[in-house]
Amino acid sequence: CSTAPWENPTAWSDKLKWVKKYLGEEAYKRLTLTHNKHLVIGDYLIDDRTANGADRFKGKHLYFGPDGDYANWQAILDYFRKLVR
């Protein structure tokens, strides 16, 4: 789940290309681009902001980044590893 600025006409397609290149076909086919993340149904949302509905997401919002609860990707991975133990 991601969003992009409306003012940048290629931002949406650029995100789609990035996901396909770096995260692969499985993630590419599951990508949701929206400015209303609270409408997406899921268990987890990893997001670096609380805007665009992330703060109202019904599952668990893993607030990512230096200002969030999870400072980096290692912290995110550690969170999920603890769940599977």
NORWOGI-V726464 format. One record per run of one state. SS is the DSSP state (H for helix, E for strand, - for the rest). FROM is the first residue (numbers start at 0). LEN is the number of residues. If there is no record, write none. Layout:
{{SS:FROM:LEN} {SS:FROM:LEN}}
This chain:
{{-:0:1} {E:1:1} {-:2:8} {H:10:18} {-:28:4} {E:32:1} {-:33:3} {H:36:3} {-:39:4} {E:43:4} {-:47:6} {H:53:3} {-:56:3} {E:59:5} {-:64:5} {E:69:1} {-:70:2} {H:72:11} {-:83:2}}
